[in-house]
Amino acid sequence: MIQQDTLKFEIEQLLEAIDFRYGYDFRHYARASLERRIKHRVGLSGLKHVTEMIPKILHDPNYFDLFLKDMSITVTEMFRDPYVFKKIRGDVCTHLSTYPRINIWHAGCATGEEVYSMAILLKEEGLLEKTRIYATDYNDYSLAIAKKGIYGAEHMKLFTKNYIASGGKTSFSDYYVSKYNSAKIDESLKQHITFANHNLMKDQVFAEMHLIVCRNVLIYFDKELQNRVLDLFKQSLIHRCYLILGDKETLDFSCVNDEFELSSKKERIYRKKNVL
Ligand SMILES: C[S@@+](CC[C@H](N)C(=O)[O-])C[C@H]1O[C@@H](n2cnc3c(N)ncnc32)[C@H](O)[C@@H]1O
């Protein structure tokens, strides 16, 4: 018990130091995985105690970069949860098609697979030409991979399966070029995507959006940070436009619950209500 309390205290000190030095407040991240990841980094750094990380964090920005990399869980795949993409092809695209220009924000885009899936879907629905996709994450390592759009060939089987299940209209191999053990995503898709660093802990709204996709990100945040982010999305979204969350995420009991209606439960698709 005493040991656990000491660990808690040490983690508090570390998180305070990070907030003080870099303005990243990880105190609003879910504790269990935070603790696991910090302990892992302590081990890798050959340290005995969490507090020994503090001087490293304070004085070595490269060490902080490593910490950031540890903190970010980048599990993703193309057309992940294909039924969600299938649903987007229907009602969501029909609504998007009514606008002369479309802005879409993928918040927490990780290594880009979800974003390229959206670009492919929009191309097939005839909407990509008038769309700008903003793909953001706070992890620069992931963003660098996303910008390159090169993925291991070993993933293509799963991605192809997902693409077909999502209602894909042609052959998935039309969207990449195979080279040795990798697959490079078609350059023409990239022209419609802006990748940028954006930290949901502290950054602001940057454009009016017709669709916001933020899947499997809020699960890592506590209620307070979830509410901050959802309020940001509410400000950014145009009325009657859509917000899509991950399959374990919900607007229930959030600060914006009254301002959205549930459009599709299984797919976690919400729609911003009209102002009265
Ligand atoms: C599990 S991935 C989700 C990827 C993709 N949205 C999907 O569902 O397949 C979570 C992503 O959220 C990002 N993330 C975590 N905290 C963030 C923050 N404060 N600001 C921006 N992105 C954040 C992580 O870096 C990671 O890339």
Ligand as a Chemical Component Dictionary entry (heavy atoms), coordinates in Angstrom:
data_LIG
# 
_chem_comp.id                   LIG 
_chem_comp.type                 NON-POLYMER 
_chem_comp.pdbx_formal_charge   0 
_chem_comp.three_letter_code    LIG 
# 
loop_
_chem_comp_atom.comp_id 
_chem_comp_atom.atom_id 
_chem_comp_atom.alt_atom_id 
_chem_comp_atom.type_symbol 
_chem_comp_atom.charge 
_chem_comp_atom.model_Cartn_x 
_chem_comp_atom.model_Cartn_y 
_chem_comp_atom.model_Cartn_z 
_chem_comp_atom.pdbx_ordinal 
LIG C1  C1  C 0  -5.410 4.448  -30.873 1  
LIG S1  S1  S 1  -4.941 5.800  -31.889 2  
LIG C2  C2  C 0  -6.401 6.053  -32.834 3  
LIG C3  C3  C 0  -6.112 6.146  -34.307 4  
LIG C4  C4  C 0  -7.336 6.246  -35.213 5  
LIG N1  N1  N 0  -8.169 7.365  -34.862 6  
LIG C5  C5  C 0  -8.138 4.960  -35.184 7  
LIG O1  O1  O 0  -9.151 4.886  -34.479 8  
LIG O2  O2  O -1 -7.753 4.001  -35.837 9  
LIG C6  C6  C 0  -4.970 7.163  -30.718 10 
LIG C7  C7  C 0  -4.243 8.405  -31.230 11 
LIG O3  O3  O 0  -4.594 9.522  -30.403 12 
LIG C8  C8  C 0  -3.469 10.363 -30.329 13 
LIG N2  N2  N 0  -3.576 11.258 -29.174 14 
LIG C9  C9  C 0  -3.526 10.934 -27.853 15 
LIG N3  N3  N 0  -3.575 12.054 -27.105 16 
LIG C10 C10 C 0  -3.662 13.095 -27.974 17 
LIG C11 C11 C 0  -3.731 14.507 -27.807 18 
LIG N4  N4  N 0  -3.709 15.053 -26.591 19 
LIG N5  N5  N 0  -3.817 15.286 -28.903 20 
LIG C12 C12 C 0  -3.836 14.726 -30.144 21 
LIG N6  N6  N 0  -3.751 13.401 -30.377 22 
LIG C13 C13 C 0  -3.667 12.595 -29.292 23 
LIG C14 C14 C 0  -2.319 9.380  -30.200 24 
LIG O4  O4  O 0  -1.078 9.988  -30.502 25 
LIG C15 C15 C 0  -2.725 8.279  -31.180 26 
LIG O5  O5  O 0  -2.161 8.508  -32.435 27 
# 
loop_
_chem_comp_bond.comp_id 
_chem_comp_bond.atom_id_1 
_chem_comp_bond.atom_id_2 
_chem_comp_bond.value_order 
_chem_comp_bond.pdbx_ordinal 
LIG C1  S1  SING 1  
LIG S1  C2  SING 2  
LIG S1  C6  SING 3  
LIG C2  C3  SING 4  
LIG C3  C4  SING 5  
LIG C4  N1  SING 6  
LIG C4  C5  SING 7  
LIG C5  O1  DOUB 8  
LIG C5  O2  SING 9  
LIG C6  C7  SING 10 
LIG C7  O3  SING 11 
LIG C7  C15 SING 12 
LIG O3  C8  SING 13 
LIG C8  N2  SING 14 
LIG C8  C14 SING 15 
LIG N2  C9  SING 16 
LIG N2  C13 SING 17 
LIG C9  N3  DOUB 18 
LIG N3  C10 SING 19 
LIG C10 C11 SING 20 
LIG C10 C13 DOUB 21 
LIG C11 N4  SING 22 
LIG C11 N5  DOUB 23 
LIG N5  C12 SING 24 
LIG C12 N6  DOUB 25 
LIG N6  C13 SING 26 
LIG C14 O4  SING 27 
LIG C14 C15 SING 28 
LIG C15 O5  SING 29 
# 
